[in-house]
Amino acid sequence: MTAHSCKFRLPIYAILFLTALLIGTHFRTYPLRTHQSRDEQGKATLLVIARIKGQVDAQVERNYPQATAAQKKILKAQLLKEVMHEEHEKVQDSIAKVKQNIEETGGSGRDTPYLLAADSFHFYQLTERLLETGHISDTYKGSKYLNDLMLAPKGHYEPLTLHPHVGALVYRVIKFFRPKVDLMQALGYTPLILTALSLAAFLLACHGLRIRMWSSLIAAIMFVCSPIFIKRSAWGWYDNDPYNTLFPLLILAALLPFYKENLTRIRGLVQAGILGLLMLGYAYFWQGWMLMFVVAMTGLALSALHGFWMEKDHGRVRTRAVGLAGCAALTFGLVAAFFGPGEFFQLFKEGYRALTNFLQPQLSVWPDLYISVGELHQASLFEIIVLTGGFLFFLTGIGGLLISLTGRFSETPALYRQAGLTLGFFLGLSLLMTLGAQRFALLCLTPLALLFAMGLNYLENGIINGSRRLSGRGAQLTARTALRGAMALLTVMPLVTLHRQMPRLLNPIYNDTWNAALLEIKNRTPPQSIINSWWPPGHFIKATAGRRVTFDGATINYPQAYWLTRAYLAQSEQAGLGILRMLNNSANDAAELLTDMGFRTSSAVTILRAITALNSRQARLLLETKIPDADKIARLLVLTHGRPPPSYIFIYRDLVEKNIQLAFIGNWNFATIEALNEDPKLMAEVPDRSSREYVQYLWKLAGGPYKYHTPLALEGEDGDWMLFENGVRVNSRSKVCAIDSPSFGRGIPQSIFFVQDGEVVEQSFDNPTLGYSVTLFEEAGRPSVVLMDRYLAKSLIMRLFYFGDRGMRYVRSFTEKADLSRQTDIRVFEVDWDAYQRDYQ
């Protein structure tokens, strides 16, 4: 590579930048280009199914004219099910076409889609508050701010972030040109801008590595079109993920001058200052910023060692050592100045603790919800390769790493060897983190993309050098053109694959149904209300309804998860509301007070579960047998039996039908885990915490998941007998139930739950042969049944979802929202604390 080719030529880099950005933006705007409301999806689905059902009905009538009406109903249901299964792709294509027709003729209720994922709504709420009040919080403490909508009723201190300020700036700029722009729509463009900045930083790093223009272009396209990067920076992904490419690339670009021969001590100090400022900036956007601090310190240390052993130049060693010390000192000073004295080590400690919580699930006394969250699951090397860009991308990057460490095939071996050491360390660290938790896959992309560029550069250099042996300038030009054409073809297959993956890669959750339910909560509930919901909708509720939540995606591993689960699984309305009263009045303070008194956590939980279901007089009598101090009893009862703020129970279909977390959290075995933590011999028998056996071990302690099957539809009737899918028969008069199914067994269930005279009734059966119960309910005017464990069927959450407020004394229906397909189905219930306190104060 000639010296001239290494000069920064702005017009050429601008062309590279715009080419890669155009391709990357095409994929990132997929949500905008394919936007259709969920209602249109539901309408299209119902229309297509109705059409198919009509064809199936006609076929059965034609082929089985002698069958009875009941037999025809069963045949029609079975044939419809077979068609929907066997012709699934064709059915989906038909739905897409019908949906497109609806969109073209009727339009959608919203010009742009909602934000993607749940975390985007967390930052949306902060940005909205920033624009309204000028700040994201009224209370700050060191490097944290108080979010009063989280972990109700006390609030939660979150790490400070400038991301809402970036979003607010984007909104103001767009609003200047489009005054009527919607805040959510404007914020949706923020990740596109951050992608552009990341791409510019990538090309800057490529220039620092002296990567050829064509190799830089191909690497930039692969980088900007990496599936994990597309997913975490598409339009509407208003989360802080893009900063995990932007700042690492800027920090690496600032490191590269240290690896060059002509670095002076003054320039080294300037670069150290730049690194310190970048570290400070990163700390304002991601709690794990110390990862890049470690990478930078390690890179500078390896560079100094390289100068000592390989280059034999003590002047360079001193310059790099000064850079290392300067970067460390300036980072420490800036963090201390902006966040407060001691916050550097506090941030380091908290980031390390958060990282270890993700990577090494702890055998904690309270339930570990991290284990059950999808993106926190371990990732295989294969999954990492696919997410970052595919096997060719990965292998070329590894090849670039290995060749760089040898120092061969490069006109700047010292630069490449030192860069290879730093990028190799960064990649190794990122891979270890991602193998522990999939959510860190984006961190692997930055070092891998730069190593990929280095690998391509080696290839391009080799072909160009080899072509010089050819006679004639035309032959050399032909060889080089063929090479660059072949390199360009490298991007074709990944881009084609990415195009096919887009519908699965981006899976919007929030829709018109969620929005309608939450707006009703916002408009009809007091501002101080608490919404008792499972963690996934927490950010939605804060952002749209502006109400406090029990916990959310940022606070999933707190004891509140256990208490809410116990309320959901309560076997009576009285017991469930007793737990909610304590939870909404004082969070986990009652348990902490008991442990401060000397009780073990298991004992504290047992005591609280007992007294929350009682009135204060009965609870006091029980506590007097365990606590001799009357003042402490009074303090505890204030926490457990005080009148809580207005409260609303928020449940939705996905939580009900995927209730596996409820069993895992609700049946947590506190006593056994305490015994394990106290006995090293028992602890030694626990499987490795990063293994699947560990999760199985915890499931064994919890007693395993509940038996549950999604609702079974009515297929037909035979006299008084209602015939449901999978061989479930229920007598409409006597409610006798019989099951003959290859999936659920043959025999009689334990009991059946149904509504009679406005009350929920359980009818038990003599001599049951099956280990579960049946819940008979109506949905959209038609009977359906659900098979599940009797304990689960009797729980508060199942009764509320399938029977509403029928049979409830203190809970009444507040609102119910569902789309046409009922895939999104939300039920909200209001708690009557006045009536409950009268009976159980």
C-alpha positions in Angstrom: 0.0 0.0 0.0 1.5 3.3 -1.0 1.7 6.3 1.3 -0.5 8.2 -1.0 -3.3 5.6 -0.7 -3.3 6.0 3.1 -4.1 9.7 3.0 -7.6 10.7 4.1 -9.5 11.6 0.9 -12.8 13.0 2.0 -14.7 12.7 -1.3 -13.9 9.0 -1.6 -14.7 8.3 2.0 -17.9 10.2 1.6 -18.9 7.9 -1.3 -18.0 4.8 0.8 -20.1 6.2 3.7 -23.1 7.1 1.6 -23.1 3.7 -0.2 -23.0 1.7 2.9 -25.4 4.0 4.7 -28.0 3.7 1.9 -27.9 -0.1 2.0 -28.1 -0.2 5.8 -30.9 2.4 5.9 -32.9 0.3 3.4 -33.1 -2.6 5.9 -33.5 -0.3 9.0 -36.6 1.4 7.6 -38.3 -2.0 7.1 -40.8 -1.1 9.9 -41.7 2.1 8.1 -42.0 0.5 4.6 -44.2 -2.4 5.8 -46.2 -0.5 8.4 -49.7 -1.9 8.9 -51.7 -1.7 12.1 -52.5 -4.8 14.1 -56.2 -4.3 13.5 -55.6 -4.7 9.8 -53.6 -7.9 10.5 -56.5 -9.2 12.5 -59.1 -8.3 9.9 -57.1 -9.9 7.2 -56.6 -13.1 9.2 -60.3 -13.4 10.0 -61.3 -12.8 6.4 -58.9 -15.4 5.0 -59.9 -17.9 7.7 -63.6 -17.3 6.9 -62.9 -17.8 3.3 -61.1 -21.1 3.9 -63.8 -22.2 6.3 -66.4 -21.6 3.7 -64.5 -23.8 1.2 -64.0 -26.5 3.8 -67.7 -26.5 4.8 -68.7 -26.9 1.1 -66.2 -29.8 0.7 -67.6 -31.7 3.7 -71.2 -31.1 2.6 -70.3 -32.4 -0.8 -68.3 -35.4 0.2 -70.3 -36.5 3.3 -74.0 -35.8 2.5 -75.2 -38.7 4.7 -73.3 -37.6 7.9 -75.3 -36.2 10.9 -75.0 -32.5 11.7 -72.8 -33.3 14.7 -70.5 -35.5 12.6 -70.3 -32.8 9.9 -69.2 -30.2 12.6 -66.4 -32.4 13.8 -65.3 -33.2 10.2 -65.3 -29.5 9.3 -63.3 -28.6 12.3 -60.7 -31.3 11.7 -60.4 -30.6 8.0 -60.0 -26.8 8.7 -57.2 -27.6 11.2 -55.4 -29.8 8.7 -55.6 -27.1 6.0 -54.3 -24.4 8.2 -51.4 -26.6 9.3 -50.5 -28.1 5.9 -51.0 -25.0 3.9 -49.5 -22.6 6.5 -47.2 -20.7 4.1 -50.0 -20.2 1.5 -52.4 -19.0 4.2 -49.8 -16.5 5.4 -49.3 -15.2 1.9 -53.0 -14.8 1.4 -53.3 -12.9 4.7 -50.4 -10.6 3.6 -52.2 -9.8 0.3 -55.5 -9.2 2.0 -53.8 -7.0 4.6 -52.2 -5.0 1.8 -55.6 -4.5 0.1 -57.1 -3.2 3.4 -54.1 -0.9 3.9 -54.5 0.6 0.4 -58.3 1.0 0.6 -58.8 2.0 4.2 -55.5 3.2 5.5 -54.1 2.7 9.0 -55.0 4.5 12.2 -51.4 5.8 12.6 -49.0 7.2 10.0 -46.0 5.4 11.4 -45.5 2.3 13.5 -45.0 2.3 17.2 -41.5 2.0 18.7 -40.0 -1.4 18.7 -39.4 -3.6 21.8 -40.2 -2.6 25.4 -37.0 -0.8 26.4 -37.6 1.8 23.8 -40.6 2.9 25.8 -38.5 3.3 28.9 -36.4 6.0 27.1 -39.5 7.4 25.4 -41.0 8.1 28.8 -37.8 9.8 30.0 -37.6 11.9 26.8 -41.2 13.0 27.1 -40.6 14.0 30.7 -37.4 15.9 29.7 -39.3 17.9 27.0 -42.1 18.7 29.5 -40.1 19.6 32.6 -36.5 20.1 31.4 -35.1 17.2 33.3 -35.6 13.4 33.6 -36.0 13.4 37.4 -36.4 15.7 40.4 -34.0 13.7 42.5 -30.3 12.7 41.8 -27.8 10.9 43.8 -24.2 10.6 42.5 -24.3 8.8 39.2 -28.0 7.9 39.5 -31.5 9.5 39.2 -34.7 8.5 40.9 -37.4 7.2 38.5 -40.5 7.4 40.6 -42.6 5.2 38.3 -40.4 2.2 38.8 -40.6 -0.4 41.7 -43.7 1.2 43.1 -44.4 2.7 45.6 -40.8 3.7 46.4 -39.2 4.4 43.0 -35.8 3.2 41.8 -32.5 4.8 41.3 -31.3 4.2 37.7 -27.9 5.1 36.2 -27.8 8.5 34.6 -28.2 8.5 30.8 -27.9 11.2 28.1 -29.9 9.1 25.6 -33.1 11.0 26.3 -31.2 14.3 25.6 -30.1 12.9 22.3 -33.6 11.9 21.4 -34.9 15.3 22.5 -32.4 16.9 20.2 -33.4 14.7 17.3 -37.1 15.6 17.9 -36.4 19.3 18.0 -34.5 19.2 14.8 -37.1 17.2 13.0 -39.9 19.4 14.5 -38.2 22.5 13.1 -38.7 21.2 9.6 -42.0 19.3 10.3 -43.8 21.2 13.0 -46.6 18.6 13.3 -44.3 15.6 13.7 -45.3 13.1 16.5 -42.8 12.6 19.3 -42.8 8.8 18.9 -42.3 9.2 15.1 -39.4 11.6 15.5 -37.7 9.4 18.2 -37.9 6.4 15.8 -35.3 8.1 13.6 -32.7 8.4 16.4 -31.2 4.9 15.9 -30.8 5.7 12.2 -28.7 8.8 13.1 -26.7 6.8 15.6 -26.1 4.2 12.9 -24.7 6.8 10.6 -22.4 8.0 13.3 -21.2 4.5 14.0 -20.6 3.9 10.3 -18.5 7.1 10.2 -16.5 5.9 13.2 -16.0 2.5 11.5 -14.6 4.1 8.4 -12.4 6.3 10.6 -11.0 3.2 12.3 -10.5 1.6 8.9 -8.5 4.7 7.8 -6.4 4.4 11.0 -5.7 0.8 10.2 -4.8 1.8 6.6 -7.4 -0.4 5.1 -7.8 0.0 1.3 -10.8 1.8 0.0 -12.5 -1.2 -1.6 -11.9 -3.4 1.5 -13.3 -0.6 3.7 -16.4 -0.4 1.6 -17.1 -4.2 1.7 -16.4 -4.3 5.4 -18.6 -1.2 6.0 -21.5 -2.8 4.2 -21.1 -6.1 6.2 -20.8 -4.1 9.4 -23.9 -1.9 8.9 -25.9 -4.9 7.7 -25.0 -7.3 10.5 -28.3 -8.9 11.6 -27.7 -8.1 15.3 -26.9 -4.5 14.4 -29.9 -4.2 12.2 -32.1 -5.5 15.0 -30.7 -3.1 17.6 -30.7 0.0 15.4 -33.7 -0.3 13.1 -36.3 2.5 12.9 -38.1 2.6 16.2 -35.5 0.8 18.3 -35.1 3.8 20.7 -32.8 2.0 23.0 -29.2 2.6 24.0 -27.8 -0.3 22.0 -26.3 1.7 19.1 -23.9 3.4 21.5 -22.3 0.0 22.0 -21.0 0.2 18.5 -20.4 4.0 18.3 -18.2 4.5 21.4 -16.2 1.3 21.1 -15.3 2.3 17.5 -14.4 5.8 18.5 -12.3 4.5 21.4 -10.5 2.0 19.1 -9.9 4.7 16.5 -8.4 6.9 19.3 -6.1 4.0 20.3 -4.6 3.4 16.9 -2.2 6.4 16.9 -0.4 4.8 19.8 0.4 1.9 17.6 2.2 4.0 15.0 5.9 4.8 14.8 5.6 8.6 14.5 3.7 9.2 17.7 5.2 12.0 19.8 4.7 12.4 23.6 2.6 15.5 23.1 0.4 13.7 20.6 0.2 10.8 23.0 -1.1 13.0 25.8 -3.7 14.5 23.4 -4.8 11.0 22.4 -5.0 10.1 26.1 -7.2 13.1 26.7 -9.5 12.1 23.8 -9.7 8.6 25.2 -10.6 10.0 28.7 -13.4 12.1 27.2 -14.8 9.2 25.2 -14.8 7.0 28.4 -16.7 9.7 30.2 -19.2 10.0 27.3 -19.7 6.2 27.2 -20.4 6.2 31.0 -23.3 8.5 30.3 -24.9 6.0 27.9 -24.1 2.5 29.1 -23.5 1.1 32.6 -21.0 -1.4 31.2 -18.6 1.4 29.9 -15.8 -0.1 31.9 -15.5 -2.9 29.4 -13.9 -0.5 26.9 -11.8 1.0 29.7 -10.4 -2.4 30.3 -9.9 -3.0 26.6 -8.1 0.4 26.2 -5.9 -0.1 29.2 -5.0 -3.6 28.0 -4.4 -2.5 24.5 -2.0 0.3 25.7 -0.2 -2.1 28.0 0.2 -4.7 25.2 1.4 -1.9 23.0 4.1 -0.8 25.5 5.2 -4.4 25.9 5.3 -4.7 22.1 7.6 -1.7 21.9 9.9 -3.1 24.6 10.2 -6.7 23.2 9.5 -6.4 19.5 10.4 -2.9 18.4 13.2 -2.4 20.9 12.4 1.2 21.2 12.3 2.5 24.7 11.1 6.0 23.6 7.9 4.4 22.2 7.5 2.4 25.4 7.6 5.6 27.5 5.2 7.3 25.1 2.7 4.5 25.3 3.1 4.2 29.1 2.4 7.9 29.5 -0.7 7.4 27.3 -1.8 4.6 29.5 -1.3 6.5 32.7 -2.8 9.7 31.2 -5.9 7.8 30.0 -6.5 6.1 33.3 -5.9 9.3 35.3 -8.1 11.5 33.1 -10.9 8.9 33.0 -10.8 8.7 36.8 -10.7 12.5 37.2 -13.5 13.2 34.7 -15.8 10.5 36.2 -15.1 11.8 39.7 -15.7 15.4 38.5 -19.0 14.7 36.7 -20.5 12.0 38.9 -18.9 12.7 42.2 -15.9 11.5 44.2 -15.7 7.8 44.6 -18.2 7.2 41.8 -15.5 5.8 39.5 -15.0 2.8 41.7 -18.8 2.6 42.4 -19.6 2.5 38.7 -16.9 0.0 38.1 -18.2 -2.2 40.9 -21.9 -1.9 39.8 -21.0 -2.6 36.2 -19.0 -5.7 37.2 -21.9 -6.9 39.5 -24.4 -6.4 36.7 -22.2 -8.2 34.3 -21.7 -11.2 36.6 -25.5 -11.3 37.3 -26.1 -11.7 33.6 -23.3 -14.2 33.0 -23.3 -16.3 36.2 -26.8 -16.8 37.6 -26.4 -16.7 41.4 -28.1 -19.1 43.8 -29.7 -16.1 45.5 -32.2 -16.4 48.3 -34.8 -14.5 46.3 -35.9 -15.9 42.9 -33.6 -15.4 40.0 -35.7 -14.1 37.1 -32.7 -13.5 34.9 -32.7 -17.3 34.1 -36.1 -17.1 32.5 -35.4 -14.1 30.2 -34.8 -15.0 26.6 -32.1 -12.5 25.6 -30.2 -13.4 28.8 -29.9 -17.0 27.9 -26.6 -18.4 26.9 -25.7 -18.2 23.2 -23.9 -20.9 21.3 -20.9 -20.0 19.0 -23.1 -20.8 16.0 -25.8 -18.3 17.2 -23.1 -15.6 17.6 -21.8 -16.3 14.1 -25.2 -16.0 12.6 -26.2 -12.9 14.6 -23.0 -11.0 13.7 -22.9 -11.7 10.0 -22.4 -15.4 9.0 -19.6 -17.8 8.7 -17.7 -16.0 5.9 -17.7 -12.8 7.9 -16.6 -14.6 11.1 -13.9 -16.8 9.4 -12.5 -13.9 7.4 -12.3 -11.9 10.7 -10.5 -14.7 12.5 -8.2 -15.0 9.5 -7.4 -11.3 9.7 -6.6 -11.8 13.4 -4.3 -14.7 13.0 -2.4 -13.1 10.1 -2.1 -9.8 11.9 -0.4 -11.5 14.9 2.3 -12.9 12.6 3.1 -9.4 11.2 3.3 -10.8 7.7 1.7 -9.6 4.4 1.6 -6.0 5.6 3.7 -2.9 5.0 2.9 -1.9 8.6 3.4 -5.1 10.7 3.8 -3.3 14.0 0.5 -1.4 13.6 -1.4 -4.6 12.6 0.2 -6.8 15.2 -0.7 -4.3 18.0 -4.2 -3.7 16.6 -4.6 -7.5 16.3 -3.7 -8.0 20.0 -6.2 -5.3 21.1 -9.0 -6.5 18.8 -8.3 -10.1 19.6 -8.5 -9.3 23.4 -11.8 -7.3 22.8 -13.3 -10.1 20.7 -12.3 -12.8 23.2 -13.8 -10.9 26.1 -17.0 -10.2 24.1 -17.4 -13.8 23.0 -17.1 -15.0 26.6 -19.7 -12.5 27.6 -22.1 -13.4 24.8 -21.6 -17.2 25.4 -22.9 -16.3 28.9 -25.8 -14.0 27.8 -27.0 -13.5 24.2 -27.8 -9.8 24.8 -24.1 -9.0 24.5 -23.8 -10.2 20.9 -23.7 -6.7 19.6 -20.4 -6.2 21.4 -18.8 -8.9 19.3 -19.6 -7.0 16.1 -17.1 -4.1 16.5 -13.9 -6.1 16.9 -15.0 -8.8 14.4 -15.9 -6.2 11.7 -12.5 -4.5 12.0 -10.8 -7.8 11.9 -12.9 -8.7 8.8 -11.7 -5.5 7.2 -8.1 -6.4 8.0 -8.7 -9.9 6.5 -10.1 -8.4 3.3 -7.2 -6.0 3.2 -4.7 -8.8 3.4 -6.5 -10.5 0.5 -6.7 -7.4 -1.6 -3.0 -6.6 -1.0 -2.0 -10.2 -1.9 -3.9 -10.2 -5.2 -2.7 -6.7 -6.1 0.9 -7.7 -5.4 0.5 -10.9 -7.3 -1.1 -9.1 -10.3 2.1 -7.0 -10.7 3.8 -10.1 -12.0 1.4 -10.2 -14.9 2.7 -8.7 -18.1 0.8 -5.7 -19.4 -1.2 -3.1 -17.6 -4.5 -4.4 -19.0 -3.9 -7.9 -17.5 -3.1 -6.3 -14.1 -6.2 -4.1 -14.2 -8.4 -7.1 -15.2 -7.0 -9.2 -12.3 -7.7 -6.4 -9.8 -11.2 -5.7 -11.2 -12.0 -9.4 -11.0 -10.8 -9.5 -7.4 -12.9 -6.5 -6.3 -15.9 -7.9 -8.1 -15.5 -11.2 -6.2 -15.2 -9.3 -3.0 -18.4 -7.4 -3.8 -20.2 -10.7 -4.3 -19.3 -11.6 -0.7 -22.1 -9.2 0.4 -24.8 -10.6 -1.9 -25.7 -13.8 -0.1 -25.7 -12.2 3.4 -27.9 -9.4 2.1 -30.3 -11.8 0.5 -30.5 -13.8 3.7 -31.0 -10.7 5.7 -33.9 -9.7 3.4 -35.6 -13.0 4.1 -35.0 -12.7 7.9 -36.4 -9.2 8.4 -40.0 -10.2 9.3 -38.6 -12.5 12.0 -35.7 -10.2 13.1 -38.0 -7.4 13.9 -41.1 -8.5 15.9 -43.1 -5.5 17.1 -45.0 -6.0 20.3 -46.8 -2.7 21.0 -49.9 -2.1 18.9 -53.2 -0.3 18.8 -54.7 -2.6 21.4 -52.0 -2.0 23.9 -52.2 1.7 23.2 -56.0 1.8 23.7 -55.8 0.0 27.0 -53.0 2.1 28.4 -54.6 5.4 27.3 -57.8 4.4 29.1 -55.7 3.8 32.2 -54.1 7.2 31.8 -57.4 8.9 31.4 -59.5 7.1 34.0 -57.1 6.4 36.9 -55.7 8.7 39.6 -52.1 9.9 38.9 -50.8 8.1 42.0 -52.2 4.7 41.0 -50.1 1.6 40.9 -50.5 -0.9 38.1 -49.7 -4.4 39.2 -48.4 -6.1 36.1 -45.8 -8.6 35.2 -42.5 -7.0 34.0 -42.7 -7.0 30.1 -45.5 -4.3 29.9 -43.9 -2.2 32.6 -42.1 0.2 30.2 -45.3 0.4 28.1 -47.4 1.4 31.2 -44.9 4.0 32.4 -44.6 5.6 28.9 -48.2 5.6 27.7 -50.3 5.6 30.9 -47.7 7.5 33.0 -48.5 5.3 36.0 -46.3 3.5 38.6 -45.5 -0.2 38.1 -44.5 -3.0 40.3 -41.5 -3.8 38.2 -40.3 -3.7 34.6 -37.5 -4.9 32.3 -34.9 -2.8 34.1 -35.9 -4.2 37.6 -36.8 -7.8 37.0 -34.5 -9.3 39.6 -36.1 -7.7 42.7 -38.2 -9.4 45.4 -41.3 -7.7 44.0 -41.4 -10.4 41.3 -42.0 -13.0 44.0 -44.7 -11.1 45.8 -46.6 -10.3 42.7 -46.4 -13.9 41.6 -47.8 -15.0 44.9 -50.7 -12.6 44.5 -51.4 -13.9 41.0 -51.3 -17.5 42.3 -53.3 -16.9 45.5 -56.1 -19.4 46.0 -58.5 -16.8 47.2 -59.3 -13.2 46.5 -58.7 -12.3 50.2 -55.1 -13.8 50.2 -54.2 -12.3 46.8 -55.3 -8.8 47.7 -53.6 -9.1 51.1 -50.2 -9.5 49.3 -51.0 -6.7 46.9 -51.9 -4.4 49.9 -48.4 -5.0 51.4 -46.6 -4.8 48.0 -48.3 -1.5 47.0 -48.0 0.0 50.5 -44.3 -0.8 51.2 -42.7 -2.9 48.5 -40.4 -5.5 50.2 -39.8 -3.4 53.3 -41.8 -5.8 55.6 -39.5 -8.7 54.6 -36.4 -6.5 55.2 -37.7 -5.5 58.6 -38.2 -9.1 59.6 -34.7 -10.1 58.4 -33.3 -7.1 60.4 -35.0 -8.5 63.4 -33.0 -11.7 62.9 -35.5 -13.9 61.0 -34.2 -15.9 58.1 -35.6 -14.9 54.7 -37.6 -18.2 54.5 -39.2 -17.5 57.8 -39.9 -13.9 57.0 -41.7 -15.0 53.8 -43.7 -17.6 55.6 -44.8 -15.1 58.3 -45.8 -12.5 55.7 -47.7 -14.9 53.6 -49.7 -15.9 56.7 -50.4 -12.4 58.1 -51.2 -10.6 54.8 -54.4 -12.8 54.4 -55.6 -11.8 57.9 -57.0 -8.6 59.3 -54.7 -6.6 61.6 -56.1 -7.9 64.8 -55.7 -11.5 63.7 -52.2 -10.7 62.3 -51.2 -9.1 65.6 -52.2 -12.2 67.5 -50.1 -14.4 65.2 -47.1 -12.1 65.4 -47.2 -12.0 69.2 -46.2 -15.7 69.1 -43.1 -14.8 67.1 -42.1 -11.3 68.0 -42.0 -10.2 71.7 -41.6 -6.5 71.0 -45.0 -4.7 70.5 -43.4 -1.7 68.9 -41.8 -3.9 66.2 -45.2 -5.6 65.6 -46.8 -2.2 65.1 -44.1 -1.1 62.7 -44.6 -4.3 60.7 -48.4 -4.0 60.5 -48.0 -0.4 59.2 -46.1 -1.9 56.3 -48.4 -4.9 55.7 -51.9 -3.5 56.5 -51.8 0.2 55.7 -54.1 1.5 53.0 -52.3 1.4 49.7 -52.7 3.8 46.7 -55.3 3.1 44.0 -54.4 -0.2 42.5 -55.1 -2.0 39.2 -54.4 -5.6 38.3 -53.1 -5.8 34.8 -53.1 -9.2 33.0 -52.8 -10.2 29.4 -53.1 -13.4 27.3 -49.3 -13.9 26.8 -48.7 -14.0 30.5 -51.6 -16.4 31.2 -50.8 -18.8 28.4 -47.0 -18.7 29.0 -47.3 -19.0 32.7 -44.1 -21.0 33.2 -42.4 -18.1 35.0 -45.2 -18.1 37.6 -44.4 -21.6 38.7 -40.7 -21.0 38.7 -40.9 -17.8 40.8 -43.9 -18.5 42.9 -42.7 -21.8 44.2 -39.2 -20.7 45.0 -37.7 -22.9 47.8 -36.2 -20.3 50.2 -35.4 -22.8 52.9 -33.5 -25.2 50.7 -31.5 -22.5 49.1 -30.6 -21.1 52.5 -29.4 -24.5 53.5 -27.3 -24.8 50.4 -25.7 -21.5 51.0 -24.8 -22.4 54.5 -23.4 -25.9 53.8 -20.3 -26.1 51.5 -20.8 -29.8 51.0 -24.4 -29.3 49.7 -23.3 -26.4 47.6 -20.6 -28.5 45.9 -23.4 -30.8 44.6 -25.2 -27.9 42.8 -24.5 -28.1 39.0 -22.4 -25.4 37.4 -24.3 -22.2 37.2 -23.7 -21.8 33.5 -25.0 -25.2 32.7 -28.5 -26.4 31.7 -28.4 -28.8 34.6 -28.3 -25.8 36.9 -31.7 -24.6 35.6 -33.1 -28.1 35.8 -31.9 -28.3 39.4 -33.7 -25.0 40.3 -36.9 -26.4 38.6 -36.6 -29.5 40.7 -36.5 -27.3 43.8 -39.5 -25.3 42.6 -41.5 -28.5 41.9 -41.6 -28.2 38.1 -43.9 -26.1 35.8 -47.7 -26.3 36.0 -49.6 -28.4 33.5 -51.4 -26.1 31.2 -52.7 -26.1 27.6 -54.1 -23.2 25.6 -57.8 -23.0 25.1 -59.5 -25.8 23.1 -62.3 -24.7 20.8 -65.8 -26.2 20.5 -65.9 -28.5 17.5 -69.6 -29.6 17.7 -72.4 -30.8 19.9 -74.0 -34.2 20.4 -77.2 -33.8 22.4 -76.2 -32.3 25.7 -72.6 -33.0 25.1 -70.2 -30.3 24.0 -67.4 -31.7 21.9 -64.1 -29.8 22.1 -60.8 -30.3 20.4 -58.5 -33.2 21.4 -61.3 -35.4 22.6 -62.6 -33.3 25.5 -66.3 -33.8 26.2 -68.4 -31.7 28.6 -72.1 -32.2 29.4 -73.7 -28.8 29.2 -76.3 -29.8 31.9 -74.5 -31.9 34.5 -71.0 -30.5 33.7 -69.7 -34.1 33.7 -66.4 -34.2 31.8 -64.7 -37.0 30.0 -61.5 -37.0 28.0 -60.2 -39.3 25.4 -57.1 -37.8 23.9 -53.7 -39.0 22.7 -52.3 -35.8 24.1 -54.0 -35.5 27.4 -54.8 -39.1 28.3 -58.1 -40.9 28.8 -60.3 -40.6 31.8 -61.9 -38.2 34.2 -60.2 -34.9 35.4 -60.0 -33.8 39.0 -62.7 -31.1 38.6 -64.3 -28.6 36.4 -64.5 -24.8 36.9 -67.4 -22.9 35.4 -69.8 -19.9 36.0 -73.2 -20.6 37.6 -75.6 -17.8 38.7 -72.8 -15.2 38.5 -70.4 -17.2 40.7 -67.4 -19.3 39.8 -68.1 -22.9 40.8 -65.7 -25.8 41.1 -67.4 -29.2 40.7 -65.1 -32.1 41.8 -65.4 -35.6 40.3 -65.3 -38.9 42.2 -62.5 -41.2 41.4 -60.6 -38.9 39.0 -57.9 -40.6 36.8 -56.2 -37.5 35.3 -54.0 -35.1 37.2 -55.5 -31.8 36.1 -58.7 -29.8 36.0 -60.9 -28.3 33.3 -61.9 -24.7 33.1 -65.1 -24.1 31.0 -65.6 -20.5 29.9 -67.0 -18.4 27.0 -64.9 -16.4 24.6 -66.5 -14.3 21.8 -69.8 -16.0 22.7 -68.6 -19.6 22.2 -67.7 -22.1 24.8 -64.0 -23.1 25.2 -62.1 -25.2 27.7 -58.6 -25.0 29.2 -56.8 -27.9 30.8 -54.5 -27.1 33.7 -53.3 -28.1 37.2 -56.1 -27.6 39.7 -53.9 -25.2 41.8 -53.4 -23.0 38.7 -57.1 -23.2 37.7 -58.0 -22.0 41.2 -55.5 -19.1 41.2 -56.6 -15.4 41.1 -54.9 -14.7 37.7 -56.7 -17.6 36.0 -60.1 -16.8 37.5 -59.8 -13.1 36.5 -58.7 -13.8 33.0 -61.2 -16.5 32.1 -64.2 -15.4 34.3 -63.6 -11.7 34.8 -64.9 -10.2 38.0 -67.6 -12.8 38.5 -67.6 -14.1 42.0 -65.2 -11.3 43.2 -66.1 -9.1 46.2 -63.3 -6.5 46.0 -62.1 -6.6 42.4 -64.1 -5.2 39.5 -63.5 -5.1 35.8 -61.9 -1.8 34.7 -61.4 -2.4 31.0 -60.9 -5.2 28.5 -59.1 -4.7 25.1 -58.4 -7.3 22.4 -57.7 -7.2 18.7 -59.8 -9.2 16.3 -57.6 -12.2 16.3 -57.3 -12.0 20.2 -53.6 -12.5 20.0 -53.4 -9.3 22.0 -55.9 -9.6 24.8 -55.6 -7.3 27.9 -57.7 -7.3 31.0 -57.4 -4.7 33.7 -59.2 -4.9 37.1 -59.6 -2.2 39.8 -59.2 -3.1 43.5 -61.8 -1.7 45.9 -59.5 -1.0 48.8 -62.3 0.8 50.8 -64.4 -2.4 50.9 -61.3 -4.7 51.5 -60.0 -2.5 54.3 -63.4 -2.5 56.0 -63.3 -6.3 56.2 -59.6 -6.9 56.7 -58.1 -3.8 58.2 
